[in-house]
């Protein structure tokens, strides 16, 4: 029932704004990114020491790199299933690709959690992390939606 309510709300929202559901989702993902980026840049600019500033900058850069790396893996590596695999080589390649993608996803989630704790530690808003949720598929959608924004705005 909730799913249908959300679907109708998205459809209605799209009719009001003239945007498709996909455009609204992308805008929402970018909004989350903008919140995260704003909070982290605030932490960096108000750092009490050069060491804290550099550590925060490094953590933020690590997040951006992990988003780009993971999104590129998802885009360029098919999500292979083991059903119908005919050769040992094909099986091993699928296992290797899936492991690589899973490890990159875990690193991305770890980086998000680290920055969320950093925000909390310094008294900044980390609601962006709650808004994103813990669902792996949801985080994948978010990373894919914001990847190009990060690539095009490196600073």
C-alpha positions in Angstrom: 0.0 0.0 0.0 2.8 2.4 0.9 4.5 1.7 -2.4 1.4 2.7 -4.3 1.1 5.9 -2.3 4.8 6.8 -3.0 4.3 6.0 -6.7 1.3 8.2 -7.0 3.0 11.0 -5.0 6.0 10.9 -7.3 3.7 10.9 -10.4 1.7 13.8 -9.0 4.9 15.7 -8.1 6.1 15.1 -11.7 2.9 16.5 -13.1 3.2 19.6 -11.0 6.9 20.3 -11.9 6.8 19.0 -15.4 9.6 16.6 -14.6 9.7 12.8 -15.0 9.9 10.5 -12.0 13.5 9.8 -12.9 14.4 13.5 -13.1 12.8 14.0 -9.6 14.8 11.1 -8.2 18.0 12.5 -9.7 17.2 15.9 -8.2 16.6 14.3 -4.8 19.9 12.4 -5.0 21.7 15.7 -5.9 20.0 17.4 -2.9 21.4 14.8 -0.6 24.9 15.2 -2.1 24.6 19.0 -1.7 23.7 18.6 2.0 26.6 16.3 2.6 29.1 18.5 0.7 28.0 21.6 2.5 28.4 20.1 5.9 31.8 18.6 5.1 33.1 21.9 3.6 31.8 23.7 6.7 33.8 21.3 8.9 36.9 21.8 6.8 36.6 25.6 6.9 36.1 25.6 10.7 38.7 23.0 11.5 40.5 23.8 14.8 43.9 22.7 13.4 45.7 22.2 10.1 45.8 18.5 10.9 42.0 18.3 11.4 41.5 20.3 8.2 43.7 18.0 6.2 42.2 14.8 7.6 38.7 16.1 6.8 39.7 17.0 3.3 41.3 13.6 2.8 38.1 11.8 4.0 36.0 13.9 1.7 38.3 13.2 -1.3 38.2 9.5 -0.4 34.4 9.5 -0.6 34.4 11.2 -3.9 37.0 8.8 -5.3 35.0 5.8 -4.0 31.7 7.1 -5.5 33.4 7.5 -8.9 35.2 4.2 -8.8 32.1 2.3 -7.7 29.8 4.0 -10.2 32.2 3.2 -13.0 32.4 -0.4 -12.0 28.6 -0.7 -11.9 28.3 1.0 -15.3 31.1 -0.9 -17.0 30.8 -4.4 -15.5 27.7 -6.4 -16.1 26.0 -7.8 -13.0 26.7 -11.3 -14.0 24.8 -14.3 -12.6 26.3 -17.7 -12.3 23.3 -19.5 -13.9 24.2 -21.0 -17.2 28.0 -20.5 -16.9 29.7 -22.9 -19.3 33.4 -22.6 -18.5 35.7 -22.4 -15.5 37.2 -19.1 -16.9 33.8 -17.5 -17.3 32.9 -18.6 -13.8 36.1 -17.2 -12.3 35.7 -13.8 -14.1 32.1 -13.4 -12.9 33.2 -14.2 -9.3 36.1 -11.7 -9.6 33.9 -9.0 -11.1 31.2 -9.5 -8.4 33.8 -9.4 -5.6 35.4 -6.3 -7.0 32.0 -4.5 -7.2 31.0 -5.7 -3.7 34.3 -4.5 -2.1 34.0 -1.1 -3.8 30.4 -0.8 -2.6 31.5 -1.7 1.0 34.3 1.0 0.8 31.8 3.6 -0.4 29.4 2.8 2.5 32.3 2.9 4.9 33.3 6.3 3.6 29.8 7.6 4.0 29.6 6.3 7.5 32.9 7.8 8.4 31.8 11.3 7.2 28.5 10.9 8.9 30.3 10.3 12.2 32.6 13.2 11.5 29.6 15.5 11.1 28.1 14.2 14.3 31.4 14.6 16.2 31.6 18.3 15.3 27.9 19.0 15.8 27.0 19.3 12.1 23.9 17.9 10.5 24.2 14.3 9.3 20.6 13.7 8.4 21.8 13.2 4.8 23.0 9.8 5.9 19.6 8.8 7.3 17.9 10.2 4.2 20.1 7.9 2.1 19.3 4.9 4.2 21.2 1.6 4.4 19.8 -0.3 1.5 22.6 -1.3 -0.8 20.5 -0.9 -3.9 19.5 2.6 -2.8 23.1 3.6 -2.2 24.0 2.3 -5.7 21.2 4.5 -7.2 22.5 7.5 -5.3 26.1 6.9 -6.4 25.2 6.5 -10.0 23.0 9.7 -9.9 25.7 11.9 -8.5 28.8 10.5 -10.1 28.9 12.8 -13.1 28.3 15.8 -10.8 31.4 14.9 -8.8 33.5 14.4 -12.0 32.4 17.7 -13.4 32.9 19.7 -10.2 36.2 18.4 -8.7 36.6 21.3 -6.2 
